[in-house]
């Protein structure tokens, strides 16, 4: 027998021996001059029953469901309670089972048995954990020497993992933490050396081989300060994932620690929300995600799967992407409720089949063409996929009585200057019109800016250019963009769908400060261990047609309103006339059917100013 079952059997055998030993020692210590013959007989006749009773109680208390190397304080308290209950049950059974004419079991033996059993059971567990987690300091230290930034819970777990895992080949030589009350204290036997402000001196004095940032909630500024201090002495820096990236489960330092990326240093201070309460509307429901294999859609699937929906319907027209996300959910995340559906959101009959067969309660519509250059060159397909497909799917969901429909939109839909932006603006209008037409379904739009690391975004492009030796190309040195990590954006999408608001509301995610694109490029070059202009050139190639210098999150006619959720605003606006929306979509659909790309692009471009104050096409 191997694995965890083998460990359970071994632990059970050890506890059996400890219980027998405790019973024997209780008799021996009670009679230090040797056991009288009748008590020796009592010992021999009762020891088997005591062992069976106590081990049975131990099993009921779940003593052997966890490896002793991972035993916690809570587990120890439960073990203590189990020992007390087991000893009481054993004592009462032996006391009253004996015939009246025989000698009763002395209470002193019962008390000593309880104390000895408690000491042996607790001691065995602590001994095993201590032996496995013993620090490998001094001359026995192996592998690289690491300074851990952050002496909180995550830092303590990191050091604990280093001390007990030989595979990591790492020795923690100190903590760095901005809580000055922790200075010179020891955590897991490792001293807190100082604060992040003192990092340059700490690095010079202790010459570590690596820094590891173990603060999941750290802001980008904190991570940047650590990276800059380490760069001066060429010390590599790794980090644990941020709060939005961490998935519930045991820390796996070998796989979760990674080099610092631009997503980390541009990240903002992250908001902790009551995730269980926020996502309660998804638990036990059938949820459908379109574009399930894309950057946003796949992360939506990961986070939704965590909260145990009844079924999660993955819809995508790209076979490879769909296969990968289903395999990840089933094999890596052990979620059994994923159903893959190969389908194109533009095909009405197919989408009616999908909605009718699976009857989802909540639909997240993340399928879209998003690359500006590709959509400019293919305007008909861009409008079909982004605008007409959204109108079609919203209508099907409204007719089917879907409870919640959520459109994932973009800041490029604000005062659109490209076909891609205009097509997403049309998608927002389609959802707004659907909200008035189908009141049984609650429609929501979530709008946000660029997502760091999504396919086709500027970050993978810069990363590829740096790997090739440069140059890194930017279109205008004055250009700025909003950025957000994929996990954070998806968590806020899910949060937005839970907010109480009128159907058809547009929620806008606060993106923080806009980031200059040149600064982004230079940060990425430095994080690669290189120097801008010296090692990697930064070339300005000029703006493309329709490319904005600065992105916006609200149209001129929209008024930002706060919501109960931090980092989420609502765009208050005058409603469009749904009849006008329907007529406009009929016209656009006709142009798409005629495959008239030039006329379609021109007509879509004319719609940018539709919400001007006093416009006759607004709802009465």
C-alpha positions in Angstrom: 0.0 0.0 0.0 1.3 3.5 -0.9 0.3 7.1 -0.8 -2.1 8.6 1.6 -3.8 5.3 2.4 -0.4 3.9 3.5 0.2 6.9 5.7 -3.3 6.5 7.3 -2.6 2.9 8.1 0.8 3.7 9.6 -0.7 6.5 11.7 -3.4 4.2 12.9 -0.9 1.5 13.9 1.3 4.1 15.8 -1.8 5.4 17.7 -2.7 1.8 18.6 0.7 1.3 20.1 0.6 4.6 21.9 -2.8 3.8 23.5 -1.6 0.4 24.7 1.6 2.0 26.1 -0.3 4.7 27.9 -2.6 2.1 29.6 0.4 0.0 30.6 2.3 3.0 32.0 -0.7 4.2 34.0 -0.7 0.9 35.9 3.0 0.8 36.4 3.2 4.4 37.7 0.3 3.9 40.0 2.0 1.0 41.7 5.7 1.9 41.8 6.6 -1.2 44.0 5.3 -3.6 41.3 1.8 -4.5 40.2 -0.3 -6.5 42.7 -1.5 -9.8 41.2 -5.1 -8.7 40.9 -4.3 -5.4 39.1 -1.9 -7.2 36.8 -4.8 -9.5 35.8 -7.0 -6.4 35.4 -4.4 -4.8 33.1 -4.1 -7.9 30.9 -7.9 -8.4 30.7 -8.7 -4.8 29.8 -5.9 -3.6 27.6 -7.4 -5.0 24.4 -10.8 -3.5 25.0 -9.3 -0.1 25.9 -7.3 0.0 22.7 -10.3 -1.0 20.6 -12.5 1.6 22.2 -10.0 4.5 22.0 -9.0 3.7 18.4 -12.6 3.6 17.4 -13.2 7.0 18.9 -10.0 8.4 17.2 -11.4 7.2 13.9 -14.8 9.0 14.6 -12.9 12.2 15.3 -11.0 11.9 12.0 -7.5 11.6 13.6 -6.1 10.1 10.5 -7.6 12.2 7.7 -4.5 14.5 7.6 -0.8 13.8 7.3 1.0 14.6 10.5 3.5 16.8 8.7 0.6 19.2 7.9 -1.0 19.1 11.4 -2.3 22.5 12.6 -3.1 24.0 15.9 -6.8 23.4 15.2 -6.1 19.7 14.5 -4.2 19.5 17.8 -7.1 20.9 19.8 -9.5 18.4 18.1 -7.0 15.6 18.9 -7.0 16.7 22.5 -10.8 16.6 22.6 -10.8 13.2 21.0 -8.3 11.8 23.6 -10.5 13.1 26.5 -13.7 11.5 25.0 -11.9 8.3 24.2 -10.4 8.0 27.7 -13.8 8.8 29.4 -15.6 6.2 27.3 -12.9 3.6 28.0 -12.9 4.3 31.7 -16.7 4.1 32.1 -16.8 0.9 30.0 -14.1 -0.9 32.1 -15.5 0.4 35.4 -19.1 -0.8 34.9 -18.3 -3.9 32.8 -16.4 -5.5 35.6 -18.4 -7.9 37.9 -19.5 -6.5 41.2 -17.3 -8.8 43.2 -14.1 -7.8 41.4 -11.8 -4.9 42.1 -12.9 -1.7 40.4 -10.5 0.3 38.3 -8.9 3.1 40.4 -9.7 6.7 39.3 -6.0 7.6 39.6 -5.2 5.1 36.9 -7.9 6.6 34.6 -6.5 10.1 35.2 -2.9 9.1 34.5 -4.0 7.2 31.4 -5.7 10.3 30.1 -2.6 12.5 30.7 -0.2 10.0 29.3 -2.3 9.3 26.2 -2.7 13.0 25.6 1.1 13.5 25.9 2.0 10.6 23.6 -0.6 11.4 20.9 0.3 15.1 20.8 4.0 14.5 21.2 4.1 12.0 18.3 2.5 14.4 15.9 4.6 17.4 17.0 7.7 15.2 16.7 6.9 14.2 13.2 6.2 17.8 12.1 9.3 19.1 13.8 11.5 16.5 12.2 10.2 17.2 8.7 10.3 21.0 9.1 13.5 21.4 11.0 15.4 24.4 9.7 18.4 23.7 7.5 20.6 26.5 8.7 24.3 27.0 9.3 26.8 24.8 7.6 24.1 22.4 6.5 22.3 25.0 4.4 21.8 23.9 0.8 20.9 25.7 -2.4 20.3 29.4 -2.9 19.9 31.8 0.0 16.6 33.7 -0.1 15.3 36.8 1.6 11.5 36.8 1.9 9.7 40.1 1.5 6.7 40.0 3.7 6.5 38.4 7.2 2.8 37.8 7.2 0.8 34.6 6.8 2.0 34.1 3.2 5.7 34.7 4.1 5.5 32.3 7.0 4.0 29.6 4.7 6.8 30.3 2.2 9.5 29.8 4.8 7.8 26.7 6.2 7.8 25.2 2.7 11.4 26.0 2.1 12.4 24.4 5.4 10.6 21.2 4.8 11.0 20.7 1.1 14.4 19.5 -0.1 13.2 19.8 -3.7 13.2 23.6 -3.5 16.9 23.8 -2.7 16.4 27.1 -1.0 17.3 28.4 2.5 15.5 31.4 4.0 18.1 33.8 5.6 15.8 36.6 6.6 12.5 38.5 6.3 11.9 42.0 5.2 8.6 43.6 6.5 7.4 47.2 6.8 5.8 46.5 10.2 8.6 47.9 12.4 7.2 46.0 15.5 8.4 42.8 13.8 12.1 44.0 13.6 14.5 41.4 15.0 11.7 39.0 15.9 11.9 35.4 14.6 9.3 33.7 12.5 9.8 30.0 11.9 13.3 30.6 13.3 14.1 33.2 10.7 14.9 36.8 11.7 13.1 39.9 10.4 16.0 42.0 9.1 14.3 45.4 8.5 11.9 47.2 6.2 11.7 47.6 2.4 13.2 51.1 2.7 16.3 49.4 4.1 16.5 46.8 1.3 19.6 48.1 -0.4 21.6 47.9 2.8 20.1 44.5 3.7 21.0 43.1 0.3 24.6 44.4 0.6 25.0 43.0 4.1 23.5 39.6 3.5 24.2 39.0 -0.2 21.2 36.8 -0.9 20.9 34.8 -4.1 17.3 35.8 -4.6 14.4 37.9 -3.2 10.9 36.5 -3.0 7.9 38.8 -2.6 5.4 37.0 -0.4 2.7 39.7 -0.1 -0.4 38.8 -2.3 -2.0 42.2 -1.6 1.1 44.2 -2.4 0.6 47.2 -4.6 2.6 47.8 -7.8 4.5 50.5 -6.1 5.8 48.1 -3.4 6.8 45.5 -5.9 8.5 48.2 -8.0 10.5 49.4 -5.0 11.7 45.9 -4.3 12.7 45.2 -7.9 14.6 48.5 -8.2 16.5 47.8 -5.0 17.4 44.3 -6.3 18.4 45.5 -9.8 21.2 47.7 -8.4 23.0 44.5 -7.2 21.8 42.2 -9.9 19.8 40.0 -7.4 16.9 38.2 -9.1 13.4 38.8 -7.7 10.5 36.4 -7.7 6.9 36.9 -6.5 3.9 34.9 -5.4 0.8 35.6 -7.4 -1.4 38.6 -6.4 -4.6 38.2 -4.5 -6.8 37.9 -7.6 -4.5 35.1 -9.0 -4.4 32.9 -5.9 -6.6 29.9 -6.1 -7.8 28.3 -2.9 -5.6 25.4 -1.8 -2.3 24.6 -0.3 0.6 26.8 -1.2 2.9 25.2 -3.8 6.0 27.4 -3.9 7.6 25.3 -6.6 4.9 26.2 -9.1 3.4 29.5 -7.9 6.5 31.5 -7.4 7.5 33.2 -10.6 9.7 36.1 -11.9 8.2 39.6 -11.4 6.3 40.7 -14.5 5.0 44.0 -15.7 1.6 43.0 -14.5 3.0 43.0 -11.0 4.7 46.4 -11.0 1.7 48.1 -12.7 -0.8 46.5 -10.4 -2.8 48.6 -7.9 -3.5 47.9 -4.3 -6.1 45.1 -4.5 -9.4 45.2 -2.9 -10.4 42.2 -0.7 -14.1 41.4 -1.1 -16.3 38.8 0.6 -16.0 36.5 -2.4 -18.3 33.8 -1.0 -21.1 36.3 -0.6 -20.5 38.0 -4.0 -20.7 34.8 -6.0 -23.5 33.2 -4.2 -25.8 33.9 -7.1 -23.8 31.5 -9.3 -23.6 28.6 -6.9 -25.8 25.6 -8.0 -26.8 27.4 -11.2 -26.3 26.6 -14.9 -24.0 29.3 -16.2 -23.1 29.8 -19.9 -19.9 31.6 -21.1 -19.4 32.6 -24.7 -15.9 33.0 -25.9 -14.9 30.5 -23.2 -11.5 29.8 -24.7 -10.4 33.5 -25.0 -8.4 35.5 -22.4 -11.4 36.9 -20.5 -13.7 34.0 -21.2 -11.3 31.3 -19.9 -10.6 33.3 -16.7 -14.4 33.7 -16.2 -14.7 29.9 -16.5 -11.9 29.4 -13.9 -13.4 31.7 -11.4 -17.0 30.5 -11.9 -15.9 26.9 -11.5 -14.5 27.7 -8.1 -17.9 28.4 -6.7 -19.5 25.1 -7.7 -22.2 25.9 -10.3 -24.4 23.0 -11.2 -23.1 23.2 -14.8 -20.8 25.5 -16.7 -21.5 25.6 -20.5 -18.4 26.6 -22.5 -19.3 28.1 -25.9 -16.6 28.9 -28.4 -16.1 28.4 -32.2 -12.3 27.8 -31.8 -11.8 24.0 -31.2 -8.3 24.3 -29.8 -9.1 27.0 -27.2 -12.3 25.2 -26.1 -10.4 21.9 -25.7 -7.7 23.6 -23.6 -10.1 25.3 -21.1 -12.2 22.1 -20.7 -9.1 20.0 -20.1 -7.8 22.5 -17.5 -11.2 22.6 -15.6 -11.6 18.9 -15.5 -8.0 17.7 -15.0 -6.2 20.5 -13.3 -9.1 22.0 -11.3 -11.1 18.8 -10.8 -14.4 20.5 -11.9 -16.8 17.9 -13.3 -19.6 20.1 -14.5 -18.0 21.6 -17.6 -19.8 21.1 -20.9 -18.1 22.1 -24.1 -20.2 23.4 -27.0 -18.7 24.2 -30.4 -20.8 27.0 -31.7 -20.7 30.4 -33.4 -22.7 33.1 -31.7 -23.6 34.6 -35.2 -25.6 31.4 -36.1 -29.2 31.9 -34.9 -30.4 28.4 -35.2 -27.4 26.9 -33.5 -27.6 29.4 -30.6 -31.3 28.7 -30.1 -30.4 25.0 -29.9 -27.7 25.6 -27.3 -29.9 27.9 -25.1 -32.9 25.6 -25.4 -31.0 22.4 -24.6 -29.0 23.7 -21.6 -31.4 26.3 -20.2 -28.7 28.5 -18.5 -29.8 30.9 -15.8 -26.8 33.3 -16.2 -25.1 34.1 -19.5 -21.7 35.9 -19.7 -21.2 37.1 -23.3 -17.4 37.5 -23.8 -17.1 36.4 -27.4 -15.8 39.2 -29.6 -13.3 40.3 -32.2 -11.0 42.8 -30.4 -7.9 43.5 -32.5 -8.3 47.0 -33.9 -6.2 46.4 -37.1 -7.9 43.2 -38.0 -11.4 44.7 -37.5 -10.5 47.7 -39.6 -9.5 45.4 -42.4 -12.6 43.2 -42.0 -15.4 45.6 -41.0 -18.2 43.3 -42.1 -17.1 40.4 -39.9 -16.3 42.7 -37.0 -19.9 44.1 -37.0 -21.4 40.7 -37.5 -19.5 39.2 -34.6 -19.5 42.0 -32.1 -22.8 43.8 -32.8 -25.2 41.6 -34.6 -24.3 38.5 -32.7 -24.7 40.3 -29.4 -28.2 41.5 -30.5 -29.1 38.0 -31.6 -27.9 36.3 -28.4 -29.6 38.9 -26.1 -32.9 38.3 -28.0 -32.6 34.6 -27.7 -31.8 34.8 -23.9 -34.7 37.3 -23.4 -37.2 35.0 -25.2 -35.9 32.0 -23.3 -36.3 33.7 -19.9 -32.6 33.7 -18.9 -32.4 35.4 -15.5 -29.2 37.4 -16.1 -27.3 38.4 -19.3 -23.9 40.1 -19.0 -22.1 41.7 -21.9 -18.3 42.2 -21.6 -17.6 45.5 -23.3 -14.5 47.8 -23.8 -13.4 51.4 -23.3 -13.1 51.5 -27.1 -16.9 51.7 -27.3 -16.6 55.2 -25.8 -16.6 57.9 -28.5 -15.5 55.2 -30.9 -12.9 56.0 -33.5 -12.5 52.6 -35.1 -14.8 49.8 -36.5 -14.0 47.7 -33.5 -15.0 50.4 -31.0 -18.2 51.3 -33.0 -19.2 47.6 -33.2 -18.9 47.3 -29.4 -20.9 50.5 -28.9 -23.6 49.0 -31.0 -23.4 45.9 -28.8 -24.0 48.0 -25.8 -27.0 49.6 -27.5 -28.4 46.2 -28.4 -28.3 45.1 -24.7 -29.9 48.4 -23.6 -32.8 47.9 -26.1 -33.1 44.2 -25.0 -33.5 45.3 -21.4 -36.7 47.2 -22.3 -38.0 44.6 -24.6 -37.6 41.6 -22.2 -38.2 42.7 -18.6 -38.0 39.1 -17.2 -34.2 39.1 -18.0 -31.8 41.4 -16.2 -29.3 42.8 -18.7 -26.0 44.2 -17.7 -23.0 45.7 -19.6 -19.5 45.8 -18.0 -17.0 48.2 -19.7 -13.3 48.3 -18.9 -9.9 49.1 -20.5 -6.9 47.1 -21.7 -6.2 43.8 -20.0 -2.5 43.0 -19.2 -1.4 39.8 -20.9 -4.5 39.1 -23.0 -3.9 37.7 -26.5 -2.9 40.4 -29.0 -2.5 43.1 -26.3 0.6 45.3 -26.2 2.3 43.4 -23.4 2.8 40.1 -25.3 3.9 42.1 -28.3 6.5 44.0 -26.3 7.6 40.8 -24.6 8.2 39.1 -28.0 10.1 42.1 -29.3 12.4 42.2 -26.3 13.0 38.4 -26.6 14.1 39.0 -30.2 16.5 41.8 -29.2 14.4 44.7 -30.1 13.5 47.2 -31.1 10.4 47.8 -29.0 7.9 49.8 -31.2 5.5 52.4 -29.9 3.2 54.5 -32.0 3.4 57.8 -30.0 5.5 58.6 -26.9 2.6 60.6 -25.5 0.1 57.8 -25.7 -1.4 56.5 -22.5 -3.7 53.5 -21.8 -5.6 52.0 -18.8 -4.5 48.6 -17.7 -5.9 45.9 -15.4 -4.9 42.3 -14.8 -7.1 39.5 -16.3 -8.0 38.0 -12.9 -8.9 41.4 -11.4 -11.1 42.4 -14.4 -13.0 39.1 -14.3 -13.6 39.2 -10.6 -15.1 42.7 -11.0 -17.2 41.5 -14.0 -18.7 38.8 -11.7 -19.1 41.3 -9.0 -20.9 43.8 -11.3 -23.5 41.1 -12.3 -24.5 40.8 -8.6 -25.2 44.5 -8.1 -28.7 45.8 -7.9 -29.3 48.3 -10.7 -32.0 48.8 -13.4 -31.8 46.3 -16.3 -29.6 47.6 -19.1 -27.2 49.4 -16.7 -23.6 50.0 -17.9 -21.0 49.4 -15.2 -17.5 50.8 -15.7 -14.5 49.3 -13.9 -12.2 51.9 -12.3 -8.9 51.4 -14.1 -6.7 53.6 -11.9 -4.2 56.0 -13.5 -3.5 55.8 -17.2 -0.1 54.4 -17.9 2.2 56.0 -20.6 3.0 53.4 -23.2 6.7 54.4 -23.3 6.9 53.9 -19.6 5.4 50.5 -20.0 7.9 49.5 -22.6 10.8 50.7 -20.5 9.5 48.8 -17.4 9.3 45.6 -19.4 12.9 46.0 -20.7 14.2 46.6 -17.2 12.3 43.6 -15.8 14.1 41.6 -18.5 17.5 42.6 -16.9 18.2 45.0 -19.8 18.5 48.8 -20.1 16.3 50.8 -22.5 18.1 52.4 -25.4 21.4 50.9 -24.3 20.5 47.2 -24.7 17.0 47.5 -26.4 16.0 50.4 -28.6 12.5 52.0 -28.3 11.3 53.2 -31.7 8.4 55.5 -32.5 6.6 54.4 -35.6 3.6 56.8 -35.7 -0.1 56.4 -34.8 -2.3 54.1 -36.9 -5.6 55.3 -38.3 -8.3 55.7 -35.6 -5.8 55.2 -32.8 -6.5 57.5 -29.9 -3.8 59.3 -27.9 -5.7 58.7 -24.7 -8.5 56.3 -24.0 -11.8 57.2 -22.2 -14.1 55.2 -19.9 -17.2 57.4 -20.2 -19.0 59.1 -23.1 -19.5 62.9 -22.8 -23.2 62.4 -22.1 -22.7 59.8 -19.3 -22.5 60.7 -15.6 -20.4 58.4 -13.4 -22.3 57.2 -10.4 -20.9 55.3 -7.4 -22.0 51.8 -6.5 -21.8 49.7 -3.3 -18.8 47.9 -4.9 -15.4 49.4 -4.7 -13.7 50.0 -8.1 -17.1 49.8 -9.9 -19.0 52.8 -11.2 -22.3 53.0 -13.1 -22.7 55.1 -16.2 -25.9 57.1 -15.9 -27.3 58.1 -19.2 -30.5 59.0 -21.2 -32.0 55.9 -22.7 -32.2 55.3 -26.4 -35.5 54.7 -28.2 -35.6 50.9 -28.6 -37.6 51.2 -31.8 -34.8 53.4 -33.3 -32.2 50.8 -32.2 -34.1 48.0 -33.9 -34.4 50.1 -37.1 -30.7 50.9 -37.0 -29.8 47.3 -36.6 -32.0 46.3 -39.5 -30.2 48.8 -41.7 -26.7 47.5 -40.5 -27.8 43.9 -40.9 -28.8 44.6 -44.5 -25.4 46.2 -45.3 -23.7 43.2 -43.7 -25.7 40.8 -45.8 -24.7 42.8 -48.9 -21.1 42.5 -47.8 -20.7 46.2 -48.4 -17.7 46.8 -46.1 -17.1 50.5 -47.1 -20.8 51.5 -46.7 -21.0 49.5 -43.4 -17.9 51.2 -41.9 -19.2 54.6 -42.9 -22.6 54.0 -41.4 -21.2 52.6 -38.2 -18.9 55.6 -37.9 -21.8 58.0 -38.2 -23.4 56.5 -35.0 -20.7 57.8 -32.6 -22.6 61.0 -31.7 -26.0 59.3 -31.3 -26.3 60.4 -27.6 -25.8 64.1 -28.2 -28.0 66.1 -25.8 -31.5 66.7 -27.3 -31.1 64.0 -29.9 -34.5 63.0 -31.4 -33.5 59.3 -31.3 -33.4 59.2 -27.5 -36.3 57.5 -25.7 -39.2 59.8 -24.9 
